[in-house]
Structure formats: C-alpha cells, structure tokens
C-alpha cells in the first residue's frame, strides 16, 4: 500500500535529525515558510534551485534533494515520474 505523505512530511519524519546533507536540507525546508510542502518533484527542484543557485552550498543541497527524493519514492512505495 502506498504512503501518501508528501516529500516535506518524509523529510521531517525520517531525515530531520540526520547528521548529513539530507538532514541539513530537512532543517532548511522546515524553517522555510515558503517551501512548497505538497509540491511535485519538479516544483521542489525549481524552488530549491531558485533559493541556492550561485551559493557555495548549491551542489550539496541539490545532490541531497535528488538522493532524498529517490529515498522518498522508496519510502512512499510509488515513484513519481521524473520530470526535471
């Protein structure tokens, strides 16, 4: 049976206290009141890109997002078609 929780829910429930780039991303999205909490992969990717483009953490954040999205799909049990 598929889990219908959002990526945001997954990150807060499963990755929030991790001492990792994914854990750091979980904290960032938790404190960001504008984060698209029910967003699709593409919406979240575009949002994060707009926030961290040109910064020294761009690679770490975007890599953590891609990796944690794959983990989220496994956790959810129903992969979303990659669209970006």
PyMOL commands that set and color helices and strands:
alter all, ss='L'
color gray80, all
select helices_A, chain A and resi 7-15+21-31+41-52+58-76
alter helices_A, ss='H'
color red, helices_A
deselect
rebuild
show_as cartoon
